[in-house]
Every structure is written in structure tokens, then in C-alpha cells.
Amino acid sequence: MADFTIRPARVEEADALSALCKRSKAHWGYDAEFMRLSDASLTISPALIATGHVLVATDQAGTLLGMASLDPLKDGVWDLLHMFVDTGAIGRGVGRALFPAICALARTSGGTMLSIMADPNAAPFYERMGAKRAGEAPSESIPERMLPMLEYALTSPG
């Protein structure tokens, strides 16, 4: 049995979730300028949490271990806006538990497809979860950087 639980995020956790996202992204060895340019996309707002489309994984002490969020794109398609696991929790199954949980949330919100603009380091994880490559798209944060685009059919069991 997992030593963590998944639940909806709380508005008051916005700052802590932003810090978690930034630590997780920095785990890949990006330089200070890259992280500065990425800051806005790694900041979790209370308004995003208030949509009800943000999940967190916590340990039994309540420590945040990971998070995932959704944003509607168009009829039935949801963007996996964020999915990050804190550095100390990587390899503990947090991501493998958060992914199906966020997919279930998208399904209950009428989703049929999850669109994922992935960090190149994270793309293999999503592929192991069953997502399929769907091309590339320009980064919204880093000029001239192209990112893998993946799609996950929400009719899949994950």
C-alpha cells in the first residue's frame, strides 16, 4: 500500500505547490536563467486551485509530495497543465498514482482526451503511462525551445 494519499489541493497551499514545482523542475539541472524564464509557468495560483482541477499527493504527516492540474482546452480535451513530484519523493510511485487520479478527474469533467506538453525529461514517463507522441509545440516560457506533445485517450484504463 502506498505511503501517501491523493486529495484535492487547498487554496492556501498555492505557495507551497509553486515551490514544489520549482524544485521538481530544477531537479533536471536547468540553469538559473531557464528557471527564471519558467517561473510563471511553475507558479500555482489560488485561482487555479479554486477551479477544483488540482490534485496533490501528501504523506501521512501532510507533507506535499506531488501535484497535478488540469485546464480545459476544447470540447472533451483537457490540458495536463502541471504534473510535478517533489525531489525527495521521486521513485516512490507518486507520479504513477497522480497520473490516473488526474485522468479520472478529467473524465468526470467530461474529458475524452488529455493533451500533454511535456518536459523532454518527463516524456518517457507519460509514454510508459500510455500516452502517445503527437508532435512538438513551442515552449510558452523558453524562446525557440520545442517540447514533445503527447496525447492520452481518457477511454484508457489509466
C-alpha positions in Angstrom: 0.0 0.0 0.0 1.2 3.5 -0.9 2.5 5.7 1.9 0.7 8.7 0.5 -2.8 9.8 -0.3 -4.2 11.9 -3.2 -6.7 14.7 -2.5 -7.9 18.0 -3.9 -5.5 20.9 -3.4 -6.3 23.6 -0.9 -6.2 27.3 -1.9 -3.8 28.0 1.0 -1.3 25.5 -0.5 -0.6 27.7 -3.6 2.8 29.0 -2.4 4.0 25.6 -1.2 2.8 24.0 -4.5 4.7 26.6 -6.5 7.8 25.9 -4.6 7.4 22.2 -5.1 7.0 22.7 -8.9 10.2 24.8 -9.0 12.2 22.3 -7.0 11.0 19.5 -9.2 11.8 21.3 -12.4 15.3 22.3 -11.1 15.9 18.6 -10.5 16.7 18.2 -14.2 19.7 20.6 -13.9 18.4 23.6 -15.7 20.4 26.8 -15.2 19.2 29.9 -13.3 18.1 31.8 -16.5 16.0 28.8 -17.6 14.4 28.7 -14.2 13.8 32.4 -14.2 12.1 32.2 -17.6 10.0 29.2 -16.4 8.9 30.9 -13.1 5.4 32.0 -14.3 4.6 28.6 -15.7 5.6 26.9 -12.4 3.6 29.2 -10.2 0.4 27.8 -8.9 -2.3 30.4 -8.3 -5.0 30.2 -5.7 -7.5 30.8 -8.6 -6.3 27.7 -10.3 -6.7 25.6 -7.2 -10.2 27.2 -6.7 -11.3 25.6 -10.1 -11.2 22.2 -8.4 -8.8 20.8 -11.0 -5.7 20.5 -8.9 -4.8 17.3 -7.0 -2.0 16.8 -4.5 -0.2 13.7 -3.1 0.6 14.0 0.6 2.3 11.7 3.1 0.7 10.7 6.3 2.2 13.8 8.0 0.5 16.1 5.4 3.7 16.9 3.6 3.1 17.7 -0.1 4.8 15.1 -2.3 3.5 15.9 -5.7 0.7 17.7 -7.7 -1.1 17.7 -10.9 -3.5 20.2 -12.5 -5.9 20.4 -15.5 -7.1 23.2 -17.8 -9.9 22.8 -20.3 -8.8 23.3 -23.9 -11.8 22.5 -26.1 -14.7 20.0 -26.2 -13.5 17.0 -24.3 -9.8 17.9 -24.4 -8.1 18.8 -21.2 -4.5 20.1 -20.8 -2.3 18.4 -18.2 -1.2 21.9 -17.1 1.2 20.7 -14.3 2.4 17.4 -13.0 5.3 17.5 -10.6 6.8 15.3 -7.9 9.0 16.7 -5.2 12.6 15.6 -5.5 12.6 13.5 -2.3 9.5 11.6 -3.5 10.7 10.7 -7.0 10.7 6.9 -7.4 8.1 6.3 -4.7 5.2 5.8 -7.1 3.7 9.3 -6.6 3.6 10.1 -10.3 2.2 6.7 -11.1 -0.6 7.4 -8.7 -1.2 11.0 -9.6 -1.5 10.3 -13.3 -4.5 8.0 -13.2 -6.1 10.3 -10.5 -5.8 13.4 -12.7 -7.1 11.4 -15.6 -10.1 10.3 -13.6 -10.8 14.0 -12.7 -10.7 14.9 -16.3 -13.1 12.1 -17.2 -15.6 13.2 -14.5 -15.3 16.7 -16.0 -16.3 15.4 -19.5 -12.9 14.8 -20.8 -12.1 12.3 -23.6 -8.5 13.3 -24.3 -5.6 14.6 -22.2 -3.1 16.8 -24.0 0.4 16.9 -22.5 3.1 19.4 -23.4 5.9 17.6 -21.7 9.4 18.5 -20.5 11.7 16.3 -22.6 12.9 14.6 -19.4 9.3 13.7 -18.4 8.0 12.5 -21.8 9.2 8.9 -21.3 7.2 8.7 -18.1 4.0 9.7 -19.9 4.7 7.2 -22.7 5.1 4.5 -20.1 1.7 5.5 -18.7 0.2 5.0 -22.2 0.4 8.5 -23.8 1.2 8.7 -27.5 3.5 11.2 -29.2 1.5 13.8 -31.2 4.3 16.1 -32.4 6.0 19.1 -30.9 5.0 22.6 -29.8 6.9 25.7 -28.9 7.6 26.3 -25.2 5.5 29.1 -23.7 8.4 30.1 -21.5 11.7 29.5 -23.3 12.1 31.1 -26.7 12.9 28.7 -29.6 12.5 25.6 -27.4 10.3 22.9 -28.8 8.6 20.5 -26.4 7.2 17.0 -27.0 3.4 16.9 -27.3 1.6 13.8 -26.2 -2.0 12.7 -26.1 -3.7 10.3 -23.7 -7.1 8.9 -24.6 -9.2 9.1 -21.4 -11.0 6.0 -22.5 -7.8 4.2 -21.5 -7.8 2.5 -18.1 -5.2 4.8 -16.6 
